[in-house]
């Protein structure tokens, strides 16, 4: 996949994004912003955490994305009795008396980690190396995962019964934390009509693994001015209490803030947001557009913020 120059390539990415969003929208009704966040995370070579109550089409969205992008897809249902070997695979003794590694379901392009917070931390940790290194280690041997590789995880609100909060180290591996809300009345009407009839929708495969990897490299090549990079780094730095850039609200309501990975994701996310919007370089508005989903799971409120009912989203918006 080649273009005359990066400008033509950005135009192609902009058009591909519009076509993919429209195609996914045939199945997933009324979740335009969520679809946008998932596609940005994929083109940015990041992972995405989808948070919402059951029944909001989180699983359907991931399946549809894999179908439209013509990628291999595996779904792992996280349960309290799930073991790490059920995810990454295990060595077995073959008929020739030699051990051989049997690949687990994680060896795929898109992994749907369904209800990831319903399994204990030991099993959640099995994803850590895969998400960061794009490889897994078993019995001292390193096994590289297919390219591209994404984890799109769904999570029920942690206040629900039988859930385990994700470790901070694992949360930090996710580029985006996207909250799904209930559909509007009009959207729910369309959903009910579409899902209670015999109408079937045939999806077109609009992009493949090779093209996705090309666009991922393109995003890295997009130029960005120093002032936009400085804005992104300052925004992440402001979330860290009792540091030089921390605001009064942050010192008052935050236990700890976002690390350097947040700054990196803010820059790469802004580049991708600009490209899919048809722009050739990101500005501060592009950083702000992706900031909430990037910072939401990297900031921990203290008891005072919780007692006063102050949300993470409110604190992030004040940082702008």
C-alpha positions as CSV (number, residue, x, y, z in Angstrom):
1,X,0.0,0.0,0.0
2,X,1.7,3.1,-1.2
3,X,0.8,6.8,-1.8
4,X,2.6,9.6,-3.6
5,X,3.2,11.4,-0.3
6,X,2.0,11.6,3.3
7,X,-0.7,14.1,2.4
8,X,-2.4,11.7,0.0
9,X,-2.0,9.0,2.7
10,X,-3.7,11.1,5.4
11,X,-6.6,11.8,2.9
12,X,-6.9,8.1,2.4
13,X,-7.0,7.5,6.1
14,X,-9.6,10.2,6.5
15,X,-11.8,8.5,3.9
16,X,-11.2,5.0,5.3
17,X,-12.2,6.2,8.7
18,X,-15.5,7.6,7.4
19,X,-16.3,4.4,5.4
20,X,-15.5,2.1,8.4
21,X,-17.5,4.2,10.8
22,X,-20.5,4.1,8.4
23,X,-20.2,0.4,8.0
24,X,-20.0,-0.3,11.7
25,X,-23.0,2.0,12.2
26,X,-25.1,-0.4,10.2
27,X,-24.9,-2.8,13.2
28,X,-24.0,-0.6,16.2
29,X,-26.6,2.1,16.5
30,X,-26.0,5.5,18.2
31,X,-22.5,5.0,19.5
32,X,-20.6,7.3,17.2
33,X,-18.2,8.6,19.8
34,X,-17.4,5.2,21.1
35,X,-16.8,3.9,17.6
36,X,-14.5,6.8,17.0
37,X,-12.5,6.1,20.1
38,X,-12.1,2.4,19.3
39,X,-10.9,3.3,15.7
40,X,-8.4,5.9,17.0
41,X,-7.0,3.3,19.5
42,X,-6.5,0.8,16.7
43,X,-4.9,3.2,14.2
44,X,-2.7,4.5,17.1
45,X,-1.6,0.9,17.9
46,X,-3.2,1.1,21.4
47,X,-5.7,-0.9,23.5
48,X,-9.2,0.2,24.5
49,X,-11.2,-0.5,27.6
50,X,-15.0,-0.2,27.2
51,X,-16.9,0.3,30.4
52,X,-20.7,0.0,30.8
53,X,-23.5,-2.0,32.2
54,X,-24.5,-5.2,30.4
55,X,-26.6,-5.0,27.2
56,X,-25.0,-1.9,25.6
57,X,-23.6,-3.8,22.6
58,X,-19.9,-3.7,23.8
59,X,-19.3,-7.2,22.6
60,X,-21.2,-6.6,19.4
61,X,-19.1,-3.6,18.7
62,X,-15.8,-5.4,18.9
63,X,-17.1,-8.3,16.8
64,X,-18.3,-5.8,14.1
65,X,-14.9,-3.9,14.1
66,X,-13.1,-7.2,13.5
67,X,-15.4,-8.2,10.7
68,X,-15.2,-4.8,8.9
69,X,-11.4,-4.7,9.3
70,X,-11.0,-8.4,8.1
71,X,-8.9,-9.3,11.1
72,X,-8.6,-12.6,13.1
73,X,-10.8,-12.4,16.2
74,X,-10.9,-14.3,19.4
75,X,-13.2,-13.8,22.4
76,X,-12.1,-14.7,25.9
77,X,-14.8,-14.8,28.5
78,X,-13.2,-13.8,31.8
79,X,-14.7,-15.7,34.7
80,X,-13.5,-16.2,38.3
81,X,-12.1,-19.7,37.5
82,X,-10.1,-18.6,34.4
83,X,-6.4,-19.5,34.5
84,X,-3.5,-17.7,32.8
85,X,-2.8,-20.8,30.6
86,X,-6.4,-20.5,29.3
87,X,-5.3,-17.2,27.8
88,X,-1.7,-17.5,26.6
89,X,-1.6,-21.3,26.1
90,X,0.4,-24.1,27.6
91,X,3.1,-26.7,26.9
92,X,1.9,-30.3,26.5
93,X,3.8,-33.6,26.1
94,X,3.5,-34.8,22.5
95,X,3.5,-38.3,21.2
96,X,7.2,-37.9,20.4
97,X,7.9,-37.4,24.1
98,X,8.8,-33.7,23.5
99,X,7.0,-30.7,24.9
100,X,5.3,-28.4,22.5
101,X,3.6,-25.1,23.0
102,X,-0.1,-24.9,22.2
103,X,-1.2,-21.4,21.4
104,X,-4.0,-20.0,23.5
105,X,-6.7,-17.7,22.2
106,X,-4.5,-14.6,22.7
107,X,-2.8,-15.4,19.4
108,X,-5.1,-13.4,17.2
109,X,-5.3,-9.8,15.8
110,X,-8.1,-8.6,18.0
111,X,-8.8,-10.0,21.4
112,X,-12.1,-9.3,23.0
113,X,-11.4,-9.6,26.8
114,X,-15.1,-9.9,27.8
115,X,-15.9,-8.7,31.3
116,X,-12.2,-8.5,32.1
117,X,-12.8,-7.5,35.7
118,X,-14.7,-10.7,36.6
119,X,-11.5,-12.7,36.9
120,X,-8.9,-12.4,39.8
121,X,-5.8,-10.3,39.4
122,X,-3.5,-13.3,38.8
123,X,-5.3,-14.1,35.6
124,X,-5.7,-10.4,34.6
125,X,-1.9,-10.2,34.8
126,X,-1.5,-12.7,32.0
127,X,-2.4,-9.9,29.6
128,X,0.3,-7.5,30.9
129,X,3.2,-8.8,28.8
130,X,1.0,-9.3,25.7
131,X,-0.4,-5.8,25.8
132,X,3.0,-4.1,26.3
133,X,5.5,-6.4,24.4
134,X,3.1,-7.9,21.8
135,X,4.5,-11.3,22.9
136,X,4.0,-13.9,25.6
137,X,6.6,-16.0,27.5
138,X,5.9,-19.6,28.4
139,X,8.4,-22.1,29.8
140,X,11.2,-19.6,29.1
141,X,10.3,-19.3,25.4
142,X,9.1,-16.0,23.9
143,X,6.3,-16.2,21.4
144,X,5.5,-13.2,19.2
145,X,1.9,-12.4,18.7
146,X,0.4,-11.7,15.2
147,X,0.5,-8.1,13.8
148,X,-1.5,-6.0,14.3
149,X,-2.5,-6.9,17.8
150,X,-5.2,-5.2,19.9
151,X,-6.9,-5.9,23.2
152,X,-10.4,-4.5,23.3
153,X,-11.7,-5.2,26.8
154,X,-15.2,-4.8,28.2
155,X,-15.7,-4.1,31.9
156,X,-18.8,-3.9,34.1
157,X,-18.9,-1.0,36.6
158,X,-16.8,-2.0,39.6
159,X,-19.7,-1.3,41.9
160,X,-21.4,-4.5,40.6
161,X,-21.3,-7.8,42.4
162,X,-18.5,-10.2,41.6
163,X,-16.0,-7.7,40.1
164,X,-12.3,-7.1,40.8
165,X,-10.8,-3.7,40.2
166,X,-8.1,-3.9,37.5
167,X,-4.5,-3.3,38.8
168,X,-3.1,0.1,38.0
169,X,-0.3,-1.3,36.0
170,X,-2.8,-3.0,33.7
171,X,-5.1,0.0,33.5
172,X,-2.1,2.0,32.3
173,X,-1.6,-0.3,29.3
174,X,-5.0,0.8,27.9
175,X,-4.8,3.8,25.7
176,X,-8.5,4.7,26.2
177,X,-11.1,4.1,28.9
178,X,-14.4,4.7,27.1
179,X,-17.7,4.9,29.0
180,X,-20.8,3.7,27.2
181,X,-24.1,5.3,28.2
182,X,-27.7,4.2,27.5
183,X,-28.9,4.9,24.0
184,X,-31.3,7.7,23.3
185,X,-35.0,6.9,22.8
186,X,-34.8,7.2,19.0
187,X,-31.7,5.0,18.9
188,X,-33.2,2.4,21.1
189,X,-36.3,2.4,18.9
190,X,-34.1,1.6,15.9
191,X,-32.2,-1.0,17.8
192,X,-35.4,-2.8,18.8
193,X,-36.8,-2.7,15.3
194,X,-33.5,-4.0,13.8
195,X,-33.1,-6.9,16.3
196,X,-36.6,-8.2,16.5
197,X,-37.1,-8.8,12.7
198,X,-35.6,-11.1,10.1
199,X,-33.7,-8.3,8.5
200,X,-30.0,-9.2,8.1
201,X,-27.2,-6.8,7.4
202,X,-24.2,-7.9,5.3
203,X,-21.0,-6.1,6.3
204,X,-18.3,-5.2,3.8
205,X,-14.6,-5.8,4.6
206,X,-13.1,-2.4,4.0
207,X,-9.5,-2.7,5.2
208,X,-7.0,-5.4,6.1
209,X,-4.1,-6.0,8.5
210,X,-1.4,-4.7,6.0
211,X,-3.3,-1.5,5.5
212,X,-3.8,-1.0,9.2
213,X,-0.1,-1.3,9.9
214,X,0.6,1.2,7.1
215,X,-1.7,3.7,8.7
216,X,-0.2,3.1,12.1
217,X,3.3,4.0,10.7
218,X,1.7,7.0,9.0
219,X,0.3,8.4,12.3
220,X,3.8,8.3,13.7
221,X,5.1,10.4,10.8
222,X,2.5,13.2,11.1
223,X,4.3,16.4,12.2
224,X,3.4,18.1,15.4
225,X,4.5,21.5,16.7
226,X,6.4,21.9,19.9
227,X,3.7,24.0,21.6
228,X,1.1,21.1,21.1
229,X,3.6,18.6,22.5
230,X,4.2,20.9,25.5
231,X,0.5,21.3,26.0
232,X,0.0,17.5,26.1
233,X,2.9,17.0,28.6
234,X,1.7,19.9,30.8
235,X,-1.8,18.5,30.8
236,X,-0.5,15.1,32.1
237,X,1.8,16.8,34.5
238,X,-1.0,18.9,36.0
239,X,-2.7,15.7,37.2
240,X,0.1,14.9,39.6
241,X,-0.5,16.3,43.1
242,X,2.1,18.4,44.9
243,X,4.2,18.8,41.8
244,X,5.2,22.2,40.3
245,X,2.4,22.2,37.7
246,X,-0.4,20.7,39.9
247,X,-3.5,22.8,40.3
248,X,-5.2,23.6,43.5
249,X,-8.1,21.2,42.7
250,X,-5.6,18.4,41.9
251,X,-3.8,18.9,45.3
252,X,-7.1,18.9,47.0
253,X,-8.9,16.0,45.3
254,X,-6.4,13.6,43.7
255,X,-4.3,10.8,45.3
256,X,-2.0,10.3,42.3
257,X,-2.0,11.3,38.7
258,X,-1.1,10.2,35.2
259,X,2.4,8.9,34.3
260,X,4.5,9.6,31.2
261,X,2.6,7.0,29.2
262,X,-0.4,9.4,29.3
263,X,1.7,12.1,27.7
264,X,2.8,9.7,24.9
265,X,-0.8,8.6,24.3
266,X,-2.0,12.3,24.3
267,X,0.4,13.1,21.5
268,X,-0.2,10.0,19.4
269,X,-4.0,10.2,20.0
270,X,-4.0,13.8,18.9
271,X,-2.1,12.9,15.7
272,X,-4.6,10.2,14.9
273,X,-7.6,12.4,15.8
274,X,-6.3,15.1,13.4
275,X,-5.7,12.6,10.6
276,X,-9.2,11.0,10.7
277,X,-10.6,14.5,10.8
278,X,-8.9,15.4,7.6
279,X,-6.1,17.6,9.1
280,X,-2.4,17.2,8.3
281,X,-1.2,18.2,11.8
282,X,-2.8,18.2,15.3
283,X,-3.5,21.2,17.4
284,X,-4.5,21.7,21.0
285,X,-8.2,20.9,20.3
286,X,-7.1,17.4,19.1
287,X,-5.3,16.9,22.4
288,X,-8.4,17.9,24.3
289,X,-10.6,15.7,22.2
290,X,-8.8,12.5,23.3
291,X,-7.7,13.7,26.8
292,X,-10.7,12.6,28.8
293,X,-10.6,8.9,27.6
294,X,-6.8,8.8,28.1
295,X,-6.6,10.4,31.6
296,X,-9.9,9.0,33.1
297,X,-8.3,5.7,34.3
298,X,-4.9,7.2,35.2
299,X,-6.2,9.6,37.9
300,X,-7.2,8.4,41.3
301,X,-9.6,10.5,43.4
302,X,-9.1,10.7,47.2
303,X,-11.9,10.3,49.7
304,X,-12.6,14.0,49.8
305,X,-13.4,14.0,46.1
306,X,-15.7,11.0,46.4
307,X,-17.4,12.5,49.5
308,X,-18.1,15.7,47.6
309,X,-19.3,13.8,44.5
310,X,-16.6,15.3,42.3
311,X,-16.1,13.2,39.1
312,X,-12.8,12.5,37.3
313,X,-14.4,14.1,34.2
314,X,-15.1,17.3,36.0
315,X,-11.5,17.5,37.2
316,X,-10.1,16.8,33.8
317,X,-12.2,19.5,32.1
318,X,-11.0,22.0,34.7
319,X,-7.4,21.2,33.6
320,X,-8.1,22.5,30.1
